[in-house]
Amino acid sequence: MNGNSIRITHHFDDCRDKKDNFLLDLSVSGHADYLVTGDDDLLTLNPFYGIQIVSYRTFQDFLSAN
């Protein structure tokens, strides 16, 4: 199995649910293009520092179209 480690370089406190901030930290530090979630507290932040925060359905539709 292969994997990458992500060095956390950013720390955010933007999410209404403070327990979700680590996902923002990981996404930005890891240079993610998308954060796929069903969490409304995260979805309301879309876009976030150039990262598209989308539902599974929206991401699935995007993949099907491309």
N, C-alpha and C positions, 0 to 999 in steps of 0.2 A: 504494500500500500504506500502511496506517495502522499505527501502533504506539505503544506507551507505553514510556517509560523508567522504570525503578524506581531510586529513590535508596536505596541500602542503608543502613538505619538500625539494623539488628541484626546481630550477629556471634555465631554459635553454634559450639560445639565439642562437641556432644552425640552425633554419629553415630560409630559404631565405625569406619567408613571415613572418615577425616578429609577425603578428597577430595570427599565428598558434602555437607559442611557448607555449601557455597555454595548448594545447593538449599534448605536450611532458611533461610539468610539471605534469599534471594530470595522465598521463599514468605511469610515473616512480614513482611518489609519491603513486599511488594506486596499485603498483605492478602488472600492467597489463601484460598479455602474448601477447596480440594482440592489435593493433590500426588499425581499418578498416577505410579506407578513399579512396576517389577518387582524392585527392589533390596531384599533382605531387611534390610539394615542400616538402611534408611529405614523400611520397613514396621513394624519392631519399635518405632518411636517413636510410632506412632499411638495417640491423637491428639497433636498437637504444637502447643501454644499456640493451640488452637482450630481447627487445620487438620487435616482428615481426610486421612491418608496411606493410600492404598488402591491395590490392584492395578488394572490395566486392566479385568479381568473384573468386579471389584466395581463400578467406576465405570460400566461399560457396563450392568450390571444396574440400577444406580441410575437411569441415564438412561432405560432402557426402562420402568421402573416409574413414572416421572414424566412 
